Amino acid sequence: MRYITFALSKGRLTDLSIKLLEGAGIDCTELKEKSRKLILTDEKNKIRFFLAKPADVPVYVEYGAADIGIVGKDTLIEEGRDLYEVLDLGFAECKMCVAGPKELEGKMDSVSITRVATKYPEV
């Protein structure tokens, strides 16, 4: 029997993803252990997990290294990969804000040239 492979974001979404998967009856014991392993397996259910940087999750899914990925919507939009969003899990929220020098507070309407640096130009 072939394994189903999940690509999971390392970091903030990991614990939420584990809780979701456990709720579906998937054994996440190895995922919860503090280890440096990035590829983990649930032999009973024939499921393999990749722990990856969030930006790499859509790449793994697009190229077939993973069957399913769990990643933030901001990353999904930003990466612009040819993927189908099966379900919005609704368990994480991304907050973005615009920050600037304190002396510009309340004066942005009078600034003629505005420059914004961002890691997410597509979002």
C-alpha positions, 0 to 999 in steps of 0.5 A: 500500500502506498503512503499518503504524504503530508507536508506540514509547516514548521513553526506556529502551525505545527501544533494546530496541524497535529491537533487536527490530524489527531482528531481525524484518528492519525497517530502523531506521536512521532510528530510531537517528539522533540526531534530534528527529524524532518520526515516522520511516519505513521506506519499503522495508517501508512502516512508520511509527514514532511516538516518544512519551511512554510514557503516549501510546502506548496512546492512539495505539493505542486511537484508531487513530493507531498499529496497534501499540505497544511500551510498558511493562506498568506504563504499559499497566495504569496507562492502563487503555485498551481494548486487547489485549496481543498479546505480552509481549516480556519485555525490560524490567523495571519495579521499584517500591519504597516509600520513606519517612523513614529514621527510620521504618525498622523501625517501619511496623507501629506507624504508624497512618496510612499515606499513599502518594503514587504516580504509578501508583495502578492498578498 
